[in-house]
Every structure is written in C-alpha cells, then in structure tokens.
C-alpha cells in the first residue's frame, strides 16, 4: 500500500469514528437513558458508559487525523511539504479543500482541549456548550473535505460511486439524519418549557 493510500484510509477511519462520536454526543444531549429505543437494548449495551465512549472516540479520532496528515509529506508523489499541512493555502493540490480539513482539525483540537476537566471548570456551562456546538459545523467540513479530495492527489473530480467515497457519503447521510432528529428534539423541548 502506498503511503498516500494509507493516509487516505486513516482519513476514512477518522471520518467513521467522528461520525460515531457525534452520534454519541447527540445521545448524551437528548436524555437517551429515558428513551424506549434505548431500554430495548440488551443489558450489556446499556451498561456501556456513553460519556466515556464519547470522550475516547474523540481522542482516537484525533490520533487518526494527525497520522492521516503527517503521512502525506512522506509520499514524495504528493509534493506536499510539512508547511503545507500546517498552512495549506499554497498546498500543491486542492488547497481550498485541504483547508476544510484543517478547519475540522482545529475545531476538534479546540473541543478536546476545552473538555479537559481543569479547563472546563474555569468556564460557564453555556460557554463550554457553545464551543462544543462547533462540532456540528466541523462534521459538515470534514465530510465535504473527504468527499472532494482526490485520494491519489491528481486533482480529479470525485468518483461518487467509488467505495471510499460511498463510505463518506453514508457518514454524511447518517449525520444529516441525526441533525434533523436532534433539531426536532430541541423544538419539542422548547415547546414544553
Ligand atoms: C477531521 C479532520 C479530517 C478528516 C476526517 C479527514 C478525512 C479525509 C478523507 C475521508 C479523505 C479521502 C480519503 C479517500 O477518499 O480515500 C481525505 C483526504 C485527504 N486529506 Fe483529510 N481529513 C481531515 C483533515 C485533514 C487535514 C488537516 C489535512 C491537511 C492539512 C488533510 C489532507 C488531506 C489530503 C491531502 C487528502 C488526499 C490524500 C489522501 O487521501 O490522503 N486532511 N481526508
């Protein structure tokens, strides 16, 4: 497997883990334990600490994204230098789309840092929550980034029926559906206040 292919695979794994992470976050913010669909799960699944799983998936995804990007300059055919992954405006391929990935990574780092207990304690719940809500925008960015990047860095248009792109498409559809459900929940809560 070429280094750039490995990088792409790690980007895809990060996409799947981040999708799972957002779904877990949405469960936590919608009092999932009281829901009938959750009660129907076997005891083994219900005993999982969703809060911990939500945190761990964020760390693991961050590790995958960092490896995804640091591998790129190691493939000479990519023509990427280390500076291009830190400041991608002059990247040799699809700089604007790479930039979307950079914004996602920055947002992920900010959310992870502000969730560390000693930092979280220093801010009000509202401020922490508002920072955390960046994640909704972040996932749109990394899905678009993953869909539009050419995995071989030949600046080709997206092959929408390619297996890897289909995986990003599925994650995108899952996230949009989850956003709609989350928004409906928000409306029902506001109406009952
Ligand atoms: C949350 C952050 C990110 C996620 C989830 C992500 C995910 C992805 C995915 C799914 C692909 C397409 C793989 C394929 O179709 O086979 C991709 C490609 C790519 N990404 Fe990212 N990415 C992220 C951040 C970044 C950042 C920060 C950079 C660089 C600064 C970057 C640079 C690239 C490049 C150059 C490619 C094309 C080459 C390759 O496939 O490795 N990505 N990324």
py3Dmol code that shows the C-alpha trace and the ligand (Angstrom):
import py3Dmol

protein = """\
ATOM      1  CA  UNK A   1       0.000   0.000   0.000  1.00  0.00           C
ATOM      2  CA  UNK A   2       1.363   3.442  -0.980  1.00  0.00           C
ATOM      3  CA  UNK A   3       1.854   5.952   1.852  1.00  0.00           C
ATOM      4  CA  UNK A   4      -0.806   8.249   0.364  1.00  0.00           C
ATOM      5  CA  UNK A   5      -3.295   5.343   0.210  1.00  0.00           C
ATOM      6  CA  UNK A   6      -2.594   4.593   3.874  1.00  0.00           C
ATOM      7  CA  UNK A   7      -3.146   8.269   4.692  1.00  0.00           C
ATOM      8  CA  UNK A   8      -6.498   8.196   2.848  1.00  0.00           C
ATOM      9  CA  UNK A   9      -7.547   5.026   4.710  1.00  0.00           C
ATOM     10  CA  UNK A  10      -6.721   6.657   8.057  1.00  0.00           C
ATOM     11  CA  UNK A  11      -8.750   9.741   6.991  1.00  0.00           C
ATOM     12  CA  UNK A  12     -11.697   7.455   6.245  1.00  0.00           C
ATOM     13  CA  UNK A  13     -11.395   5.646   9.590  1.00  0.00           C
ATOM     14  CA  UNK A  14     -11.275   9.068  11.315  1.00  0.00           C
ATOM     15  CA  UNK A  15     -14.463  10.044   9.434  1.00  0.00           C
ATOM     16  CA  UNK A  16     -16.299   6.935  10.690  1.00  0.00           C
ATOM     17  CA  UNK A  17     -15.076   7.410  14.297  1.00  0.00           C
ATOM     18  CA  UNK A  18     -16.003  11.109  14.274  1.00  0.00           C
ATOM     19  CA  UNK A  19     -19.474  10.226  12.960  1.00  0.00           C
ATOM     20  CA  UNK A  20     -19.888   7.749  15.838  1.00  0.00           C
ATOM     21  CA  UNK A  21     -18.554  10.385  18.239  1.00  0.00           C
ATOM     22  CA  UNK A  22     -21.157  12.970  17.108  1.00  0.00           C
ATOM     23  CA  UNK A  23     -23.959  10.369  17.424  1.00  0.00           C
ATOM     24  CA  UNK A  24     -22.834   9.549  20.989  1.00  0.00           C
ATOM     25  CA  UNK A  25     -22.721  13.282  21.804  1.00  0.00           C
ATOM     26  CA  UNK A  26     -26.264  13.677  20.496  1.00  0.00           C
ATOM     27  CA  UNK A  27     -27.411  10.736  22.660  1.00  0.00           C
ATOM     28  CA  UNK A  28     -25.909  12.421  25.733  1.00  0.00           C
ATOM     29  CA  UNK A  29     -27.658  15.710  24.990  1.00  0.00           C
ATOM     30  CA  UNK A  30     -31.082  14.100  24.497  1.00  0.00           C
ATOM     31  CA  UNK A  31     -31.535  12.164  27.769  1.00  0.00           C
ATOM     32  CA  UNK A  32     -31.149   8.867  25.869  1.00  0.00           C
ATOM     33  CA  UNK A  33     -31.467   6.724  29.023  1.00  0.00           C
ATOM     34  CA  UNK A  34     -35.189   7.524  29.308  1.00  0.00           C
ATOM     35  CA  UNK A  35     -35.949   6.661  25.701  1.00  0.00           C
ATOM     36  CA  UNK A  36     -37.865   3.469  24.855  1.00  0.00           C
ATOM     37  CA  UNK A  37     -35.463   2.570  21.996  1.00  0.00           C
ATOM     38  CA  UNK A  38     -32.544   2.579  24.478  1.00  0.00           C
ATOM     39  CA  UNK A  39     -34.449   0.443  27.011  1.00  0.00           C
ATOM     40  CA  UNK A  40     -34.898  -2.196  24.309  1.00  0.00           C
ATOM     41  CA  UNK A  41     -31.105  -2.747  24.003  1.00  0.00           C
ATOM     42  CA  UNK A  42     -29.599  -5.743  25.878  1.00  0.00           C
ATOM     43  CA  UNK A  43     -28.238  -5.042  29.384  1.00  0.00           C
ATOM     44  CA  UNK A  44     -24.622  -5.454  28.115  1.00  0.00           C
ATOM     45  CA  UNK A  45     -25.022  -2.479  25.764  1.00  0.00           C
ATOM     46  CA  UNK A  46     -26.974  -0.386  28.280  1.00  0.00           C
ATOM     47  CA  UNK A  47     -24.158  -0.798  30.812  1.00  0.00           C
ATOM     48  CA  UNK A  48     -21.658   0.933  28.489  1.00  0.00           C
ATOM     49  CA  UNK A  49     -20.601   4.340  29.817  1.00  0.00           C
ATOM     50  CA  UNK A  50     -21.598   6.501  26.829  1.00  0.00           C
ATOM     51  CA  UNK A  51     -19.900   9.558  28.343  1.00  0.00           C
ATOM     52  CA  UNK A  52     -16.517   7.767  28.458  1.00  0.00           C
ATOM     53  CA  UNK A  53     -17.044   6.258  24.997  1.00  0.00           C
ATOM     54  CA  UNK A  54     -17.833   9.745  23.648  1.00  0.00           C
ATOM     55  CA  UNK A  55     -14.543  11.065  25.105  1.00  0.00           C
ATOM     56  CA  UNK A  56     -12.409   8.104  23.961  1.00  0.00           C
ATOM     57  CA  UNK A  57     -13.738   8.215  20.380  1.00  0.00           C
ATOM     58  CA  UNK A  58     -12.739  11.913  20.197  1.00  0.00           C
ATOM     59  CA  UNK A  59      -9.159  11.092  21.298  1.00  0.00           C
ATOM     60  CA  UNK A  60      -8.867   8.124  18.947  1.00  0.00           C
ATOM     61  CA  UNK A  61     -10.259  10.159  16.020  1.00  0.00           C
ATOM     62  CA  UNK A  62      -7.760  12.945  16.771  1.00  0.00           C
ATOM     63  CA  UNK A  63      -4.921  10.403  16.673  1.00  0.00           C
ATOM     64  CA  UNK A  64      -6.118   9.057  13.314  1.00  0.00           C
ATOM     65  CA  UNK A  65      -6.458  12.567  11.812  1.00  0.00           C
ATOM     66  CA  UNK A  66      -2.952  13.554  12.988  1.00  0.00           C
ATOM     67  CA  UNK A  67      -1.465  10.373  11.485  1.00  0.00           C
ATOM     68  CA  UNK A  68      -3.545  10.950   8.298  1.00  0.00           C
ATOM     69  CA  UNK A  69      -1.974  14.357   7.744  1.00  0.00           C
ATOM     70  CA  UNK A  70       1.590  13.691   8.935  1.00  0.00           C
ATOM     71  CA  UNK A  71       1.934  10.762   6.500  1.00  0.00           C
ATOM     72  CA  UNK A  72       1.162  12.942   3.450  1.00  0.00           C
ATOM     73  CA  UNK A  73       4.585  14.703   3.107  1.00  0.00           C
ATOM     74  CA  UNK A  74       6.303  11.300   3.431  1.00  0.00           C
ATOM     75  CA  UNK A  75       4.931  10.347  -0.002  1.00  0.00           C
ATOM     76  CA  UNK A  76       7.146  12.265  -2.464  1.00  0.00           C
ATOM     77  CA  UNK A  77       4.483  11.930  -5.195  1.00  0.00           C
ATOM     78  CA  UNK A  78       2.157  14.083  -3.062  1.00  0.00           C
ATOM     79  CA  UNK A  79       4.534  17.083  -3.469  1.00  0.00           C
ATOM     80  CA  UNK A  80       3.276  18.232  -0.024  1.00  0.00           C
ATOM     81  CA  UNK A  81       5.828  19.770   2.332  1.00  0.00           C
ATOM     82  CA  UNK A  82       5.384  19.828   6.098  1.00  0.00           C
ATOM     83  CA  UNK A  83       4.421  23.525   5.903  1.00  0.00           C
ATOM     84  CA  UNK A  84       1.531  22.645   3.517  1.00  0.00           C
ATOM     85  CA  UNK A  85      -0.223  20.604   6.156  1.00  0.00           C
ATOM     86  CA  UNK A  86       0.197  23.357   8.767  1.00  0.00           C
ATOM     87  CA  UNK A  87      -0.646  26.237   6.399  1.00  0.00           C
ATOM     88  CA  UNK A  88      -2.397  24.647   3.378  1.00  0.00           C
ATOM     89  CA  UNK A  89      -3.159  27.849   1.390  1.00  0.00           C
ATOM     90  CA  UNK A  90      -0.277  27.104  -1.008  1.00  0.00           C
ATOM     91  CA  UNK A  91      -0.648  23.294  -0.928  1.00  0.00           C
ATOM     92  CA  UNK A  92       0.237  21.702  -4.307  1.00  0.00           C
ATOM     93  CA  UNK A  93      -3.196  20.044  -4.673  1.00  0.00           C
ATOM     94  CA  UNK A  94      -6.770  21.216  -3.900  1.00  0.00           C
ATOM     95  CA  UNK A  95      -5.649  23.813  -1.291  1.00  0.00           C
ATOM     96  CA  UNK A  96      -9.215  25.026  -0.586  1.00  0.00           C
ATOM     97  CA  UNK A  97     -10.467  21.510   0.102  1.00  0.00           C
ATOM     98  CA  UNK A  98      -7.417  20.725   2.247  1.00  0.00           C
ATOM     99  CA  UNK A  99      -8.242  23.930   4.181  1.00  0.00           C
ATOM    100  CA  UNK A 100     -11.655  22.473   5.105  1.00  0.00           C
ATOM    101  CA  UNK A 101      -9.785  19.529   6.667  1.00  0.00           C
ATOM    102  CA  UNK A 102      -7.549  21.974   8.566  1.00  0.00           C
ATOM    103  CA  UNK A 103     -10.575  23.838   9.977  1.00  0.00           C
ATOM    104  CA  UNK A 104     -12.070  20.486  11.088  1.00  0.00           C
ATOM    105  CA  UNK A 105      -8.837  19.501  12.809  1.00  0.00           C
ATOM    106  CA  UNK A 106      -8.550  22.878  14.580  1.00  0.00           C
ATOM    107  CA  UNK A 107     -12.169  22.662  15.762  1.00  0.00           C
ATOM    108  CA  UNK A 108     -11.591  19.095  17.003  1.00  0.00           C
ATOM    109  CA  UNK A 109      -8.496  20.197  18.956  1.00  0.00           C
ATOM    110  CA  UNK A 110     -10.383  23.168  20.496  1.00  0.00           C
ATOM    111  CA  UNK A 111     -13.313  20.950  21.534  1.00  0.00           C
ATOM    112  CA  UNK A 112     -10.992  18.306  23.037  1.00  0.00           C
ATOM    113  CA  UNK A 113      -8.929  20.918  24.960  1.00  0.00           C
ATOM    114  CA  UNK A 114     -11.944  22.783  26.345  1.00  0.00           C
ATOM    115  CA  UNK A 115     -13.442  19.490  27.553  1.00  0.00           C
ATOM    116  CA  UNK A 116     -10.430  18.752  29.795  1.00  0.00           C
ATOM    117  CA  UNK A 117     -11.754  18.946  33.369  1.00  0.00           C
ATOM    118  CA  UNK A 118      -9.357  21.650  34.592  1.00  0.00           C
ATOM    119  CA  UNK A 119     -10.213  23.933  31.647  1.00  0.00           C
ATOM    120  CA  UNK A 120     -13.939  23.113  31.589  1.00  0.00           C
ATOM    121  CA  UNK A 121     -14.171  24.031  35.291  1.00  0.00           C
ATOM    122  CA  UNK A 122     -12.918  27.542  34.509  1.00  0.00           C
ATOM    123  CA  UNK A 123     -15.796  28.404  32.145  1.00  0.00           C
ATOM    124  CA  UNK A 124     -19.565  28.535  32.469  1.00  0.00           C
ATOM    125  CA  UNK A 125     -21.582  25.596  31.145  1.00  0.00           C
ATOM    126  CA  UNK A 126     -23.091  27.883  28.454  1.00  0.00           C
ATOM    127  CA  UNK A 127     -19.699  28.956  27.080  1.00  0.00           C
ATOM    128  CA  UNK A 128     -18.410  25.357  27.117  1.00  0.00           C
ATOM    129  CA  UNK A 129     -21.575  24.153  25.364  1.00  0.00           C
ATOM    130  CA  UNK A 130     -21.340  26.875  22.692  1.00  0.00           C
ATOM    131  CA  UNK A 131     -17.736  25.878  21.968  1.00  0.00           C
ATOM    132  CA  UNK A 132     -18.821  22.219  21.864  1.00  0.00           C
ATOM    133  CA  UNK A 133     -21.531  23.057  19.330  1.00  0.00           C
ATOM    134  CA  UNK A 134     -18.745  23.901  16.830  1.00  0.00           C
ATOM    135  CA  UNK A 135     -18.700  20.125  16.229  1.00  0.00           C
ATOM    136  CA  UNK A 136     -21.880  20.355  14.147  1.00  0.00           C
ATOM    137  CA  UNK A 137     -20.162  22.678  11.663  1.00  0.00           C
ATOM    138  CA  UNK A 138     -16.963  20.652  11.864  1.00  0.00           C
ATOM    139  CA  UNK A 139     -18.570  17.473  10.621  1.00  0.00           C
ATOM    140  CA  UNK A 140     -20.002  19.201   7.535  1.00  0.00           C
ATOM    141  CA  UNK A 141     -16.453  20.405   6.778  1.00  0.00           C
ATOM    142  CA  UNK A 142     -14.713  17.049   7.139  1.00  0.00           C
ATOM    143  CA  UNK A 143     -17.424  15.234   5.156  1.00  0.00           C
ATOM    144  CA  UNK A 144     -17.091  17.741   2.266  1.00  0.00           C
ATOM    145  CA  UNK A 145     -13.272  17.520   2.569  1.00  0.00           C
ATOM    146  CA  UNK A 146     -13.324  13.699   2.438  1.00  0.00           C
ATOM    147  CA  UNK A 147     -15.773  13.664  -0.478  1.00  0.00           C
ATOM    148  CA  UNK A 148     -13.928  16.188  -2.642  1.00  0.00           C
ATOM    149  CA  UNK A 149     -10.279  15.243  -2.016  1.00  0.00           C
ATOM    150  CA  UNK A 150      -8.763  13.110  -4.746  1.00  0.00           C
ATOM    151  CA  UNK A 151      -7.198  10.168  -2.818  1.00  0.00           C
ATOM    152  CA  UNK A 152      -4.399   9.945  -5.436  1.00  0.00           C
ATOM    153  CA  UNK A 153      -3.807  13.719  -5.369  1.00  0.00           C
ATOM    154  CA  UNK A 154      -4.247  14.054  -9.126  1.00  0.00           C
ATOM    155  CA  UNK A 155      -6.890  16.787  -8.755  1.00  0.00           C
ATOM    156  CA  UNK A 156      -9.543  14.580 -10.389  1.00  0.00           C
ATOM    157  CA  UNK A 157     -13.261  15.216  -9.815  1.00  0.00           C
ATOM    158  CA  UNK A 158     -14.964  12.997  -7.199  1.00  0.00           C
ATOM    159  CA  UNK A 159     -15.918   9.487  -8.277  1.00  0.00           C
ATOM    160  CA  UNK A 160     -19.219   9.363  -6.357  1.00  0.00           C
ATOM    161  CA  UNK A 161     -19.624   5.576  -6.682  1.00  0.00           C
ATOM    162  CA  UNK A 162     -16.085   4.748  -5.527  1.00  0.00           C
ATOM    163  CA  UNK A 163     -16.251   2.532  -2.374  1.00  0.00           C
ATOM    164  CA  UNK A 164     -14.279   5.018  -0.218  1.00  0.00           C
ATOM    165  CA  UNK A 165     -16.421   7.961  -1.302  1.00  0.00           C
ATOM    166  CA  UNK A 166     -19.564   5.872  -0.645  1.00  0.00           C
ATOM    167  CA  UNK A 167     -18.391   5.440   2.956  1.00  0.00           C
ATOM    168  CA  UNK A 168     -18.056   9.237   3.345  1.00  0.00           C
ATOM    169  CA  UNK A 169     -21.491   9.650   1.693  1.00  0.00           C
ATOM    170  CA  UNK A 170     -23.070   7.188   4.175  1.00  0.00           C
ATOM    171  CA  UNK A 171     -21.471   9.074   7.111  1.00  0.00           C
ATOM    172  CA  UNK A 172     -22.804  12.354   5.654  1.00  0.00           C
ATOM    173  CA  UNK A 173     -26.349  10.952   5.330  1.00  0.00           C
ATOM    174  CA  UNK A 174     -26.225   9.485   8.867  1.00  0.00           C
ATOM    175  CA  UNK A 175     -25.104  12.865  10.251  1.00  0.00           C
ATOM    176  CA  UNK A 176     -27.732  14.910   8.373  1.00  0.00           C
ATOM    177  CA  UNK A 177     -30.465  12.495   9.568  1.00  0.00           C
ATOM    178  CA  UNK A 178     -29.149  12.724  13.152  1.00  0.00           C
ATOM    179  CA  UNK A 179     -29.097  16.571  12.958  1.00  0.00           C
ATOM    180  CA  UNK A 180     -32.750  16.553  11.841  1.00  0.00           C
ATOM    181  CA  UNK A 181     -33.739  14.264  14.754  1.00  0.00           C
ATOM    182  CA  UNK A 182     -31.708  16.398  17.203  1.00  0.00           C
ATOM    183  CA  UNK A 183     -33.361  19.600  15.913  1.00  0.00           C
ATOM    184  CA  UNK A 184     -36.848  18.041  16.275  1.00  0.00           C
ATOM    185  CA  UNK A 185     -35.944  17.117  19.878  1.00  0.00           C
ATOM    186  CA  UNK A 186     -34.785  20.704  20.508  1.00  0.00           C
ATOM    187  CA  UNK A 187     -38.106  22.050  19.172  1.00  0.00           C
ATOM    188  CA  UNK A 188     -40.140  19.641  21.340  1.00  0.00           C
ATOM    189  CA  UNK A 189     -38.168  20.663  24.463  1.00  0.00           C
ATOM    190  CA  UNK A 190     -38.594  24.393  23.722  1.00  0.00           C
ATOM    191  CA  UNK A 191     -42.372  23.910  23.184  1.00  0.00           C
ATOM    192  CA  UNK A 192     -42.774  22.124  26.549  1.00  0.00           C
ATOM    193  CA  UNK A 193     -40.885  24.827  28.514  1.00  0.00           C
TER     194      UNK A 193
END
"""
ligand_1 = """\
43
LIG
C -11.214 15.990 10.929
C -10.206 16.058 10.057
C -10.071 15.259 8.787
C -10.775 14.171 8.299
C -11.911 13.426 8.967
C -10.216 13.832 7.005
C -10.676 12.813 6.186
C -10.240 12.597 4.892
C -10.816 11.641 3.975
C -12.018 10.757 4.265
C -10.103 11.699 2.801
C -10.395 10.932 1.489
C -9.791 9.560 1.508
C -10.261 8.739 0.315
O -11.202 9.102 -0.390
O -9.641 7.671 0.103
C -9.070 12.694 2.982
C -8.112 13.002 2.041
C -7.116 13.926 2.228
N -6.933 14.748 3.326
Fe -8.036 14.709 5.026
N -9.175 14.687 6.737
C -9.071 15.571 7.793
C -8.135 16.598 7.927
C -7.144 16.882 7.026
C -6.122 17.900 7.194
C -5.978 18.786 8.425
C -5.327 17.848 6.081
C -4.099 18.632 5.741
C -3.737 19.709 6.302
C -5.842 16.831 5.207
C -5.333 16.490 3.972
C -5.840 15.542 3.106
C -5.259 15.195 1.810
C -4.016 15.839 1.196
C -6.053 14.188 1.272
C -5.857 13.480 -0.086
C -4.817 12.408 0.030
C -5.258 11.269 0.934
O -6.243 10.583 0.601
O -4.628 11.139 1.970
N -6.949 16.237 5.811
N -9.162 13.218 4.261
"""
view = py3Dmol.view(width=600, height=400)
view.addModel(protein, "pdb")
view.setStyle({"model": 0}, {"cartoon": {"style": "trace"}})
view.addModel(ligand_1, "xyz")
view.setStyle({"model": 1}, {"stick": {}})
view.zoomTo()
view.show()
